[in-house]
Amino acid sequence: MMEQRVQESLKRIDISASEMQRELEKNHVRKIQGQSLKHGAKCCENQTFTAEQVQDCIKQGHEPLLKIQATVKRGL
């Protein structure tokens, strides 16, 4: 009986964590992802950049997305 309650509680916690993760992704991560992609496109459009500078620019613009994804994953 006690084990069943523990299992049910763990299942509810798992469901809640999954819902929170979906909400964070939908309401926050996607916005940052869009900004990252727009930044990358601007890097590619810069005709004065070398190929290496374009890659560095894209990488720099992608860092906030990687950080928020790691934070969400670590937090849940």
C-alpha positions as YAML, in Angstrom:
chain: A
units: angstrom
residues:
- id: 1
  name: MET
  ca: [0.00, 0.00, 0.00]
- id: 2
  name: MET
  ca: [2.73, 2.45, 1.01]
- id: 3
  name: GLU
  ca: [4.84, 1.49, -2.00]
- id: 4
  name: GLN
  ca: [1.89, 2.15, -4.31]
- id: 5
  name: ARG
  ca: [1.45, 5.66, -2.86]
- id: 6
  name: VAL
  ca: [5.13, 6.38, -3.33]
- id: 7
  name: GLN
  ca: [4.95, 5.19, -6.94]
- id: 8
  name: GLU
  ca: [1.87, 7.36, -7.58]
- id: 9
  name: SER
  ca: [3.59, 10.37, -6.03]
- id: 10
  name: LEU
  ca: [6.67, 9.82, -8.16]
- id: 11
  name: LYS
  ca: [4.51, 9.55, -11.26]
- id: 12
  name: ARG
  ca: [2.76, 12.85, -10.43]
- id: 13
  name: ILE
  ca: [6.13, 14.53, -9.89]
- id: 14
  name: ASP
  ca: [7.38, 13.21, -13.23]
- id: 15
  name: ILE
  ca: [4.25, 14.44, -15.02]
- id: 16
  name: SER
  ca: [4.55, 17.88, -13.40]
- id: 17
  name: ALA
  ca: [8.22, 18.15, -14.31]
- id: 18
  name: SER
  ca: [7.44, 17.23, -17.92]
- id: 19
  name: GLU
  ca: [4.69, 19.84, -18.09]
- id: 20
  name: MET
  ca: [7.02, 22.49, -16.65]
- id: 21
  name: GLN
  ca: [9.70, 21.59, -19.18]
- id: 22
  name: ARG
  ca: [7.21, 21.89, -22.07]
- id: 23
  name: GLU
  ca: [6.01, 25.27, -20.82]
- id: 24
  name: LEU
  ca: [9.55, 26.59, -20.41]
- id: 25
  name: GLU
  ca: [10.46, 25.39, -23.87]
- id: 26
  name: LYS
  ca: [7.37, 26.87, -25.46]
- id: 27
  name: ASN
  ca: [7.38, 30.21, -23.66]
- id: 28
  name: HIS
  ca: [11.09, 30.95, -23.26]
- id: 29
  name: VAL
  ca: [13.48, 28.62, -25.06]
- id: 30
  name: ARG
  ca: [11.83, 29.06, -28.46]
- id: 31
  name: LYS
  ca: [12.20, 32.84, -28.22]
- id: 32
  name: ILE
  ca: [15.91, 32.50, -27.50]
- id: 33
  name: GLN
  ca: [16.22, 29.89, -30.24]
- id: 34
  name: GLY
  ca: [14.65, 32.30, -32.73]
- id: 35
  name: GLN
  ca: [17.02, 35.07, -31.68]
- id: 36
  name: SER
  ca: [19.96, 32.70, -32.08]
- id: 37
  name: LEU
  ca: [18.91, 31.71, -35.59]
- id: 38
  name: LYS
  ca: [18.33, 35.34, -36.62]
- id: 39
  name: HIS
  ca: [21.76, 36.25, -35.26]
- id: 40
  name: GLY
  ca: [23.32, 33.40, -37.25]
- id: 41
  name: ALA
  ca: [21.62, 34.58, -40.42]
- id: 42
  name: LYS
  ca: [23.02, 38.09, -39.90]
- id: 43
  name: CYS
  ca: [26.48, 36.60, -39.43]
- id: 44
  name: CYS
  ca: [26.15, 34.82, -42.77]
- id: 45
  name: GLU
  ca: [24.96, 37.98, -44.49]
- id: 46
  name: ASN
  ca: [27.99, 39.99, -43.36]
- id: 47
  name: GLN
  ca: [30.10, 40.12, -46.53]
- id: 48
  name: THR
  ca: [33.13, 41.54, -44.70]
- id: 49
  name: PHE
  ca: [33.55, 38.49, -42.46]
- id: 50
  name: THR
  ca: [35.93, 35.68, -43.27]
- id: 51
  name: ALA
  ca: [34.60, 32.12, -43.03]
- id: 52
  name: GLU
  ca: [36.20, 31.82, -39.60]
- id: 53
  name: GLN
  ca: [34.60, 35.06, -38.41]
- id: 54
  name: VAL
  ca: [31.21, 33.85, -39.61]
- id: 55
  name: GLN
  ca: [31.63, 30.62, -37.63]
- id: 56
  name: ASP
  ca: [32.74, 32.53, -34.52]
- id: 57
  name: CYS
  ca: [29.81, 34.91, -34.87]
- id: 58
  name: ILE
  ca: [27.32, 32.04, -35.19]
- id: 59
  name: LYS
  ca: [28.88, 30.25, -32.23]
- id: 60
  name: GLN
  ca: [28.71, 33.40, -30.10]
- id: 61
  name: GLY
  ca: [25.05, 33.91, -30.96]
- id: 62
  name: HIS
  ca: [24.27, 30.27, -30.13]
- id: 63
  name: GLU
  ca: [25.77, 30.39, -26.62]
- id: 64
  name: PRO
  ca: [22.69, 31.84, -24.84]
- id: 65
  name: LEU
  ca: [20.54, 29.04, -26.26]
- id: 66
  name: LEU
  ca: [22.98, 26.38, -25.11]
- id: 67
  name: LYS
  ca: [23.08, 27.90, -21.63]
- id: 68
  name: ILE
  ca: [19.30, 28.06, -21.24]
- id: 69
  name: GLN
  ca: [18.89, 24.51, -22.56]
- id: 70
  name: ALA
  ca: [21.48, 23.25, -20.07]
- id: 71
  name: THR
  ca: [19.78, 25.15, -17.25]
- id: 72
  name: VAL
  ca: [16.36, 23.72, -18.09]
- id: 73
  name: LYS
  ca: [17.77, 20.20, -18.36]
- id: 74
  name: ARG
  ca: [19.71, 20.50, -15.11]
- id: 75
  name: GLY
  ca: [16.77, 22.04, -13.26]
- id: 76
  name: LEU
  ca: [14.33, 19.30, -14.18]
...
